[in-house]
Amino acid sequence: MNKSDLSQYTSDFGLQNKLYRLVWNVSYLLLFRPFLGRLFKTWRNLVLRLFGAELHPSAHIYASVKIWSPRNLKLGAFSTLGPKVDCYNQGRISIGDHSIISQKSYLCASTHDFEQADFPLICKPIQIGDSVWVAADAFVGPGVELGDGVVVGARAAVFKSIAAWNVAGGNPAQVIKKRVIKDYE
């Protein structure tokens, strides 16, 4: 066969997951999104924890962040999901300590097997290490691992893992140089 047959497509998520997401989406609109600013950071974190997110108390998630499934999110100490980040986490997304995902970035932890006629969904987790900066409007794709200290340049599209302490940019993202943090005394 040399064509797709989307009439055969089925979601693996089931009724329980769909109900969870329905309750999450209503709660997002009523209990998460309206509470802007740092003053409500703790409240937003509490709401996310109620839906299964693993968040360090110092984690900061802006009210404009879109999260597909809080129970598939882990965010470490002093890490931030910036304004309008889209966290499409059908698969798990884990972010280490002291990492920043800047505004309008898109984290996508799923894809489809386009070689199968029924186009099945495949969840591929994203692992982001400690001290990582994903700059504005970047895309991080399914199954990508960003090692500790990685910097992803603005508007970069990352489809392959990047080893620790590298700076990458472009589409597709390529390593540009090593990252060295200078000590200022």
Salt bridges, closest charged atoms under 4 A:
GLU54 OE2 - ARG92 NH2 2.62
ASP86 OD2 - LYS66 NZ 3.70
ASP137 OD2 - ARG155 NE 2.73
